[in-house]
Amino acid sequence: SKIMDQDSIMLHGDEEIIEVIELSDAEPGPDDLADDLEDVDFEDGGDGEDNEGWETEDEMEAEEVEQDDSELTFSKHTGSVFCVGLDPATNAMAVTGGEDDKAYVWRISDGEVLFECTGHKDSVTCVCFSFDSALVASGDMSGVIKVWQVDTKEEVWSFEVSDLEWLEWHPCAPVLLAGTDDGNMWMWKVPGGECKTFPSPACHGNGKILPDGKRAVVGYEDGSVRVWDLKKGNSLHVIKGRDGHKGAVTCLASNKDGSLVVTGSVDGSAKLINTATGKMVSVFSSDGLRGTGSTSQEETNSVESVGFCNILPLVGVAYLDGTLVIFDLATQTVRNRCRHEAGIVHMQWEESSALVSTCGLDGALRQWDGRSGNLVSEYRGHAAEVLAFALNRDSSMVVTASGDHQAKVFCLQRPDR
């Protein structure tokens, strides 16, 4: 943009002479300019003339994402990319699903599409590989679930339920679980199709199979949490009332042996539950965070993602206001607070370290040291929010899914790696 000094403008009749002052060496970067322009009202465009020096919206967006730390960009989707999964056997393939009603299985090394999961009728919001990477499942919001055999690229099974909330493979068998908006949980053997359904509290939930493969935990919109016996089809424990949440359960995670589950809610609280006894062990509260534990939706700071560290007794709780709080599991006290520029969408601990990765509404992926709370690294490249990500087994690479219609592959670097 041209910088004008008041003293350098001279009027001669109807002529205006403008002396252009050169920018100094300390010119602001793109982020500084973006901040400065945030409050400018661009609606009054005048007659459209004399626009030289102004950046168009597209030019500004291009400047904002000029920093691209990714190794590869997958751009086959024509709408927001909502979900991503990595094949557990080789970590060589990714599956992504999006707003364009499509899911793709593609190779991480070069972005080549291996096959498309066709036939969906609505946004694909759930994708996942089976434990051995032999099968891949894709599910859309309308409830259409399809399973494909990876080596033959052929559809081997499909089913239609009501609006889909979550979808997950069993950790050691070709068994698929799903949750729907009416609260029901479904379980199928694939591709045989044998089916079992689990009764519900008639409201949608968020579920996870425990590591033993025999139980599942589901948190519901009414604030209750249920531990299910997958073989018998009955609920082992129901956590509700005072021990449950005051608002919808948004997320949950189990520790490595499945003995403990942490749940997060729109009520701003996170609760620790013993899965063997069904007892609520403790409530993680972070003093100073807006409305924690409040019943008022307007005042609460929703918990968006939770997780256990595998190597240290630490629990991460990510909030909508952009705060990641690391709690000490033994004392249930705050160990660290990691501040973000915008709301956090997802957090995940590395498999064998105390590093935790986060993504959020500002489009960045960040790594934090859970022991110190320090920011270790930051990766940018997306022009919109990052909605999901998947880490590979040794945490050397991550695949992100974003509202900018793209998925990206980032190599994660650390001095000790």
N, C-alpha and C positions, 0 to 999 in steps of 0.2 A: 504494500500500500504506500501511497505517497504521503510523506510527512510534511505538513505545512507549518511554517513559523509565522506568527502573526505579523512580525515586522517585515517579512519578505513578500507580503501581498501589496501591490501598488495598482491603483486604478487609473487608467488613462482613457477617459471618455467611457465608451461602452466596452472597452477591452480590459480583460483581467489578466495580469501577468503573474504567474506563480513560479516562484523559485523552488526547485526541488532540493530538499536538504537530504544528504546521504545518511543512511542509517549508520549508527556507530557500531563498533565491533561487538558491543554488548546487546545486540538486537535480541528481542524476546524469541523464544522457541515457539513451535506450533501450539504446545499446551498453554503457554502464557497468553498467546493471542486468543486462543479459544476462550480462556477464562475472561479476558477483557471484553470479548464480544458477546458474552452470555446475556447481558442485560440490555443490549441494543435492540430497539424495535425496528425490524426490517419490513414491516407490513406496508408502510407508505413508500412505494417505489418511485414516486414522481412520474416523470414522463419517460423513464427508461433510458434517458441519455446520460452522458457524462458518467458512465459506470466504470470507467477505466480505473484500475486500482482496487476495486472491490472484488472479493472472491465469491464465486457462486457457491451454493450449498454443496454441490458435488465436489468442487475444488477443495472446500474446507474439510469435507469428509475424507477425501483422498489424503489431505495433509495430516489429518488426525491418525490415520492408519498407516502412515508412511513407514513407521517402525513395524516390521514384520519379522519376528524371531522364529517363525515356523520353518520346518524343513520341507513341508509339503502341504498344499491346499487341495482339498477335495471339494469341487464345486458343481457336482451334477444335480444337486437339489435346487429347486426353484422356489422354495419357501424356507421358513425357519427350520433349522435342524434341532429336533427336540431331544433325541436320545442317541446314545452310542454305546457299543460293547466291543470288547476284544475277544478273540478266540483264545481260550485258556491253554490249549495244547501247545500251540506254536507262537502265540502272540504276533502272528504275521498277517492276520486278517482283522478288519474292522467291519462292523455293521452299523449303519446309521439310519434313522427314521425321521421323517419330517412332515411339515405342514402341507407338502405337495402330494400327500397320500402315498408316498413311496418309501421303500426301504432298499438300500443297496448293500451288498457284501462286496468289499473292495480290498485290494492289497495295499498294505501300509507302506511298502517300500517305494512304490511308484504311482499309487492312486488308481491303478487299473481296476475297472469294475469286473468282478468275477461273475456276478449275476444280480438281477433285480428281483426283489420279492414283490411280485405283481398281485393285483386283484383286491387291493384295499379300497375302502369306500370313504375313508375319513383320514384325518391326520394320524400318522404312525407315531405313537407315543411310547411304545415299549419294544425293545429289541434285545435279544440275548442269545449267546451260544450255549449249547449243552456242555456238561462238564468235560467231555472228551472232544469237543469241537466237531463232532460228526453231524450235529443238527443245529439249525439256527431258527429261532422263533421271532415272528414280528406280529405286533398287535396294534390295532387302530382304536381311536376313541369310540367308534360305534360298536366295538365288540367283536370285530372279525379278527380271529387269530389264525395264523398260518405257520406251518413248520416245513422247512426245506432240508433236504439231505445235501450237505455241503459238497461232497465229491461228485455227485451226479447233477447237482444244481436243479433238482426236481422237487416239486411240492409233494410231500408225503402224507400230510394230514392238515385238516382245517376244521374249525369249529366257530360257532357264532354265539356270543353271550350278550348280555346287556352292556351298557357303557363300561369300558375297561378302565380300571384304576392302576393295576400293577400286574406284572408278569415275571415269573422267575423259574429257572430250572432247578431241579433237585441236584444236590452237590455230587452225587455218585450214581445216578440212575437216569434213564430216559423218561423222566416223569416231570410234567409241567404243571405249575400252580399259577392260578390267576385270581385276582379279586375284582369285583364289579361294583358299580355305584349303588346297588341295592344291598351291599354288605355281604353278599355270598362269596364264599371261596370255593373254587373249583380245582380238582386235581385229575389229571389224565395220564395214562400210560401212552406213550407215543412210539410208533404210529398205530398201535393196536386200538386205542381209543377208549379203553375201559375208563369209566368216569366215577368220581365220588364228589359229592357236594357237602358243604359244611354249613349248618344253620347260622344265622347272623342276627345282629341287633337291628337290622333293617336300616342301616346307614353305611355309607361307603367307608373303606378302610385303606390301610397301608400295611403291607405284610412282608415278612421275611422268613425263609426257612432257616432253622437253627442248624449249626454245624453237624449235629449228630444225625441229621436227615430224618429223624423220627418225629420232630415237632416243628411247628411254625408259630410265629407270634404275629398278631395283627392288632394294630391300633386303629380305633374307629372315630368317626366324626362326633360321636356323643362323648368323647373323652375316655372311653373304656379301652382296656387292653385285654386280649384273650390269648392264652397259650393253648394251642391245639395239638391233640394226638393225631398224627396223620394216618396211622394204621386203623385205629378204632373209630376215628371220625368225630370224637367228642372233645369238648373243651376241658382241659385239665385245671385251668385257673382263670378266673375272671377278676380283673382289677378295675374297680370303678368306685364311684362315690368319692369319699375323702381321699382315697389312695389313687384314684384316677385323675384325669385332667379336667379342667373346667371348660375346655374348648377342644376343637378337633385335633386329633393326633396328626402331625404333619410328616414325621419321620421317625425312624427307629433303627437301631443297630445292636448287634450282639458282640460280646467279646469272643476271643478265639475258641474257647471251649463251650460256648453257649450257656454258661452258668448265669450270666448277667445280661440284661438288656437295658439300654438307655432309650427313652422315648422323648420326643420333643413335640411341642404343641403351639397352636396359635395363642394360647393363654400366656406364653412367655416363659413357661417353666420346662425343665428337663427332669425326668424322674428315672431313678435306678431301680430295676426290678429283679428279684431273684427268681429265675425261671423254674427252679425245683420246688420252691414253696409258694410261689405266686405272691410273695410279699413285696410291698414297696419298701426298699431299703433306705432311700434318701431322696431329697429334692435338691437339685443343683440350682442355686440362686446366685445371680450376679448383681450385687448391690450397685446402684447407680445406673443400671440399664433400665430404660423407660418401661414402667408398668409391669415388671416381672411378677407373674402370678396373679395379676389383676383379672377381674371378670369382664371388664369393659374392653370390647374389641378395639375401640378407638385409641385406647391408652396402651395396649399391649405391644410388645416387641416380639413378634413371632419367631419361634425357633424353626430354622429352615433345614438344618442338617446336623447330624450327630455322629460320633464314632469313637471307638476305643483304640488306643495305642497298643500294639502287640507286645512291645518290649519293655514298656514302663507303665506303672499304674496311673495313666493319664486318660482323661476323657475330653474330647473337643465338642463344643456346642457353638454352632454358628447362627447368628441372629440376623433378622431382616435389616437392622440398622447398620450392618456392616461390621459388627464386632464378632471376632472369634475369641471365645473364652476357653482357656485350657484349665481344667479342674484337676486337682489332685484326688485320685480315687479313694485313697485311704482316709483323708480328712474331709473330703467334699468341700474344700476351700479353693478359692481362685488362685491359680498359680501364675497365669499370664493372661494379658489381654492383647489381642492383635487387631489393630484398627485398619479398616479398609475404606476406600474412597466411596464405595457404594454398597448396596445390599449384597449379601452372600447367597448364592444359589445352592452350592454343594461344597462339601469338604470331604477329604479322604486322607487317612494316614497311610504312609508307606508300609509295605508288608513287614520289613525288618529294620526299621529305623524310627527315630522320634521326629521325623519330618512329616508335616501335614500340608497338603495342597488344598487350595481354595480357588473357586471361580465365582464370578458374580456379574452384577449389572453393569459394571464399567468395562467389561470386555477383556479383563486381564486374568491371567492365571498366576497365582503366587504360591511360593513355598515358604513355610515358616518352621523354625526350630521350636518344637513343643516344650523343650526344656528351658529355653531362655526367652521365648516369645519374639525372637528377632526375625526379621524378614531375611530370608536366605537368597531368594531370586524372584524375579518377576518377568513374565513373558507376555508380549503383546503382539497383535496382528489382526485381531477381529475388530470389525466396525460396529458391532452391536454386542449385547450381553452374551456371555457364555452360559448356556443352559445346562450343560452336562459335560463330564469328562471321564475318561477311563485311563487308569495307569497300567502299564505292563508289569510283568512279574517282578523284575529287578528295579523297577521305578526309574529306568533310564529314559523312558519315553512316555508321552501322554497324547491322547487323541481327544480333541475338544469338539463340541457341537454348539453352534451359535445361531442367534437370530439374524445374522447377516447372510444366511443361506449356505454357509460354508462349514466344513469340518477341517480341522488343521492337525498336523502332526508336529509336536514339539519335542526336541531332544533336551532332556534335563541334565544340566551340568552342575557338578559340585566339586570343590577342590579335593575332597576325600574319596571321590568315586573312581 
